[in-house]
């Protein structure tokens, strides 16, 4: 009787896609090793019985070498072997490397069923695998699947029950590789192929000169596209909806409202020149939805579209090779580029994915750098929206300050923290072009996640702020921090409210700055400060979870210290 | 037949792995990724200024940090 089914396999063989297919639970999958850092759980109906299915992080062997691998292997050993079934997912385009784990699983007596995934990609590359022969050689059921399109998944589910332990002698690693060589020779046939365009690109992107050229091109194009798509959605979709449709409706509904009291203040906010101004009114029904849907959401869509595209093609690990050198000086290695890039979307998944890094020291450096120096999309969108009108100079300035800060902070942390930075060791996946619907699915999943998390906080946040403002309860806090904000940072004392709201959500915080009529320089300083200072609550929680209480306190004190230094530095250099 | 470190091998050179220095942990990790004594690999590139070395082993492409590459002794 099977009580649990485990999905296990080498990194980046498509475990998460198979998982989504058999359980219907949507999880993020990308074309780089280490996408899954949390264990996803789902259920599968087997003979009228619900069986739990676990998607484990990728591992090359049963003797783990990183934190995520350790988790995978220890979970696998949790239940007695007769109560589980193990689906070993294998990348058909790289049979040889995958079989080590397969043989180890069989050797240890796990009931294994082998799922030869990405079979379509294999045949494109001229790789033909004799499934029947492989079954005989492994003495375990083997099923050929293509999880992206769903081919073979039904058969896989039907045959899960056939997973049985089979006998195999224990071999040393060296002997295992010899054995694997024999198995591959007997079951795989390679068609001779000339280099195609994809392979030429794959090759060019890992060589120094062509690689750097490609990287600069890709980064530049990515940035341009994010701006282009984001601005396009704002000026062609969201702004027309808000200004031509929502605003008249709202004004009609509230024009009969004679007494502009407490509720009016909460819901609509202040009128600017007798009209609702979505950027300045600060009401729950005016500015709050405008910030989320009219300013932030378009950029969330465009950012995740481009990021997902790069992820699925498999470009990011190649970027890691080129940046290894630089990141080494910050006490990290090339692979840290993945958490940092995810952090640009939202710091929370960025910090979670620092789990792909091996040591505690690396993870502390990466998480601290992300929470201090990497602005999330909502914040960036608001910075574009606010500073954009003063010209690219100011927007670029914010990025320049943050970038220098990351470098300096990294170098200092690397020099002062005890320990060493481990070496880079990463498998580079081939370029893949998954069907577009996979990309849409992932984009939809990420946007839904964003809305579920952001919307309630934004609406309740603005409501809460408005109540505090109405009863003038902020005056107390403003009074305490005014000397710092005014004296050190050169900002009006009302900015205290905005800066402290940063703790709730960064986009709302920048929104609070809009009605203050700050000068370009003041806006520049406060936007930079918001990026550096306190992460939002959600980030705070993962920081504590990932780094422990002590680590979180360390990161936070650093953050406060740096905010004060940078704030005053900018103030005295550009405002004076 | 000459013993050199992986760093010294040329681009696109086919080499055979003789030894992996630097402890059993590294050896085990490389082993599980298919890089072990006696395996023939091709060095694809070396990103300058102490950057990583990229090799092709079987059908896998692997990026090895500069320090790791220095510890892999190969035969040309």
Interface residues (C-beta under 8 A of the other chain):
Chain A: X60 X61 X63 X65 X93 X94 X96 X97 X100 X173 X174 X177 X202 X203 X206 X207 X208 X211 X317 X320 X321 X322 X324 X325 X328 X333 X334 X423 X424 X425 X426 X427 X428 X430
Chain B: X11 X25 X26 X28 X29 X30 X31 X32 X33 X34 X36 X37 X38 X39 X44 X45 X46 X47 X48 X49 X50 X51 X52 X54 X58 X59 X60 X61 X62 X63 X64 X65 X66 X67 X68
